[in-house]
Amino acid sequence: MRIQIRRTGGFAGIERFATVDTAGRPDAAEWRALASAAVEESAPTGPARAGVPDGFAYEITVDGRTVHTAEPRLTTAQRRLVSRVLREGA
């Protein structure tokens, strides 16, 4: 499973991008469950709905399926996935 996160916006407007490929990872099942929950909790949409001023907008792509969301609308699963991919991804 390939998981990509693109974060844009914020006060400085700096874009951040990270990818995790779960193939061969011992924790692949945990990643799959989290990614599936994050994508299923949001319908695929166009550009992120308006968030809060200086907040972040997110593009979450899991195996080619993309959803968009923005602060403060992230679900718990989306927030956990974004945080983990940006921390552990390349």
LOVEX-683623 format. One line per field, with one value per residue: x, y, z of N, C-alpha, C in turn. Coordinates in steps of 0.001 Angstrom, whole numbers, plus 500000, padded with zeros to 6 digits. Example, Ala and Ser with C-alpha at 12.3 -4.5 7.8 and 13.67 -1.06 7.14 Angstrom:
residues 2
n.px	(513190, 512850)
n.py	(494310, 497750)
n.pz	(507800, 507080)
ca.px	(512300, 513670)
ca.py	(495500, 498940)
ca.pz	(507800, 507140)
c.px	(513200, 512900)
c.py	(496700, 500030)
c.pz	(507800, 507870)
This chain:
residues 90
n.px	(500853, 500568, 500967, 500336, 500893, 500060, 500637, 499482, 499447, 498992, 500656, 503112, 502871, 504191, 504741, 504440, 505427, 505065, 505725, 504750, 505494, 504020, 504686, 506222, 506722, 506773, 504671, 502571, 499830, 498710, 499144, 497535, 494936, 494652, 494965, 492847, 490630, 490949, 490541, 487996, 486390, 485941, 484531, 485699, 486862, 487073, 489400, 490518, 488058, 487221, 489165, 490355, 491642, 495073, 495348, 496078, 495751, 494960, 495925, 495189, 496329, 495731, 496807, 496133, 493587, 492182, 491545, 490440, 490926, 490679, 492021, 489756, 488696, 489645, 489326, 489708, 491164, 492253, 493875, 495720, 496904, 498011, 499856, 501564, 502543, 503849, 505805, 507199, 507525, 509103)
n.py	(498830, 502181, 505271, 508659, 511955, 515323, 518424, 521668, 525278, 526984, 529321, 530174, 529171, 526952, 524073, 520600, 517259, 513759, 510232, 506872, 503527, 500561, 497969, 494997, 495828, 495179, 496198, 496530, 495791, 497353, 499928, 499680, 499420, 501900, 503722, 502940, 503566, 506348, 507183, 506180, 507659, 510006, 511452, 511304, 514335, 517579, 520283, 521118, 521858, 525049, 525938, 526967, 530298, 530547, 527867, 524363, 522552, 519379, 516738, 513521, 510517, 507231, 504395, 505445, 506547, 509552, 511933, 515079, 517422, 519792, 521688, 522627, 520096, 517461, 514003, 511779, 509487, 510431, 512518, 511088, 509463, 511373, 512655, 510514, 509662, 512013, 512133, 509636, 509085, 509354)
n.pz	(500000, 499138, 500602, 500541, 501614, 501326, 502559, 502784, 503093, 506191, 508397, 507262, 504739, 503707, 501821, 502457, 501883, 501971, 501736, 502320, 501850, 502419, 501818, 502692, 505271, 508775, 510233, 508476, 508409, 510424, 509364, 507064, 508155, 509462, 507306, 505639, 507266, 507432, 504772, 504199, 505897, 504667, 501807, 498408, 497094, 495487, 495455, 498757, 501189, 502531, 505268, 508420, 508932, 508141, 508613, 508005, 504918, 503569, 501403, 500977, 499837, 499059, 497680, 495117, 495509, 496374, 498912, 500173, 502758, 505459, 508222, 510719, 510200, 510074, 510667, 513485, 512677, 510255, 511180, 512763, 510780, 508991, 510695, 511325, 508787, 507897, 509823, 509689, 506995, 503717)
ca.px	(500000, 501323, 500236, 500970, 500281, 500523, 500097, 499715, 498860, 499683, 501068, 504217, 502515, 505178, 504180, 505183, 504982, 505740, 505166, 505109, 505128, 503922, 505097, 507334, 506865, 506135, 503462, 501735, 498405, 498343, 499070, 496375, 493730, 494591, 494757, 491480, 489711, 491108, 489942, 486567, 485684, 485778, 484249, 486633, 486402, 488009, 490291, 490063, 487083, 487829, 489449, 490505, 492748, 496419, 495305, 496610, 494886, 495608, 495558, 495547, 496183, 496016, 496699, 495470, 492330, 492544, 490548, 490936, 490329, 491401, 491792, 489768, 487781, 490244, 488814, 490780, 491996, 493010, 494904, 496748, 497607, 498818, 500969, 502485, 503217, 504784, 506900, 507954, 507663, 510229)
ca.py	(500000, 503430, 506344, 509950, 513106, 516647, 519431, 523025, 526331, 527373, 530725, 530434, 528682, 525974, 522779, 519439, 516055, 512539, 508979, 505625, 502296, 499586, 496644, 494402, 496339, 494307, 496853, 496845, 495647, 498540, 501033, 499453, 499729, 503347, 504383, 502639, 504364, 507762, 507423, 505871, 508676, 511206, 511191, 511985, 515675, 518431, 520983, 521118, 522858, 526125, 525638, 528155, 531130, 530055, 526438, 523481, 521748, 518097, 515824, 512181, 509565, 505849, 503533, 506148, 507178, 510798, 512740, 516384, 517926, 520941, 521927, 521634, 519026, 516134, 513021, 511247, 508600, 511262, 513240, 510113, 509054, 512511, 512830, 509385, 509688, 513140, 511827, 508448, 508945, 509966)
ca.pz	(500000, 499059, 501260, 500310, 502279, 500915, 503472, 502291, 503916, 507411, 508473, 506331, 503418, 503263, 501473, 502940, 501204, 502435, 501238, 502989, 501149, 503495, 501351, 503413, 506635, 509760, 510734, 507309, 508738, 511211, 508394, 506195, 508920, 509687, 506015, 505189, 508076, 507071, 503457, 504249, 506673, 503863, 500394, 497517, 496761, 494765, 496386, 500154, 501618, 503309, 506661, 509243, 508465, 508471, 508923, 506978, 504064, 503352, 500335, 501443, 498738, 499445, 496492, 494020, 495929, 497039, 499611, 500610, 503990, 506024, 509647, 511791, 509802, 510045, 511622, 514327, 511856, 509314, 511937, 513131, 509567, 508533, 511626, 511210, 507480, 507861, 510748, 509308, 505554, 503019)
c.px	(500900, 500444, 501015, 500169, 500907, 499833, 500462, 499083, 499688, 500129, 502136, 503920, 503482, 504491, 505077, 504583, 505763, 504979, 505646, 504625, 505153, 504373, 506323, 507537, 506181, 504832, 502488, 500244, 497897, 498192, 497806, 495077, 493567, 494290, 493342, 490463, 489761, 490430, 488435, 485764, 485434, 485509, 485289, 486049, 487412, 488917, 489658, 489054, 487775, 488003, 489491, 491649, 494081, 496429, 495870, 495489, 495664, 495036, 496091, 495280, 496634, 495739, 495870, 494135, 492670, 491334, 491231, 490205, 491175, 491116, 490599, 488924, 488383, 489584, 489994, 491716, 492836, 494146, 496054, 497570, 498518, 500054, 502012, 503243, 504215, 505979, 507795, 508230, 508871, 509738)
c.py	(501234, 504561, 507640, 511041, 514376, 517646, 520797, 524018, 526623, 528822, 531057, 529951, 527663, 524636, 521661, 518206, 514864, 511327, 507821, 504481, 501186, 498184, 496167, 494903, 495400, 494889, 497222, 496759, 496848, 499756, 500906, 499834, 501234, 504096, 504154, 503459, 505833, 508085, 507200, 506935, 509952, 510817, 511894, 513322, 516380, 519101, 521095, 522218, 523875, 525705, 526928, 529005, 530600, 528590, 525628, 522804, 520483, 517375, 514454, 511214, 508190, 504973, 504181, 506791, 508389, 511455, 514035, 516786, 519090, 521032, 522849, 520394, 517625, 515232, 512533, 510360, 509409, 511983, 512295, 509696, 510162, 512670, 511733, 509386, 510835, 512896, 510705, 508313, 509657, 511033)
c.pz	(500000, 499610, 501060, 501019, 501723, 501837, 502920, 503261, 505141, 507324, 507433, 504913, 502855, 503007, 501995, 502297, 501741, 501913, 502101, 502105, 502192, 503091, 502127, 504831, 507616, 510319, 509608, 507620, 509528, 510293, 507542, 506915, 509114, 508390, 505507, 505954, 507670, 505744, 503492, 504990, 505889, 502430, 499535, 497079, 495891, 495771, 497773, 500432, 502499, 504761, 507449, 508685, 508997, 508894, 507764, 506201, 503714, 502143, 500780, 500297, 499215, 498226, 495391, 494353, 496783, 497697, 500044, 501878, 504495, 507514, 509801, 511464, 509747, 511069, 512459, 513514, 510864, 510024, 512324, 511910, 509066, 509407, 511441, 509881, 507423, 508770, 510219, 507810, 504977, 502077)
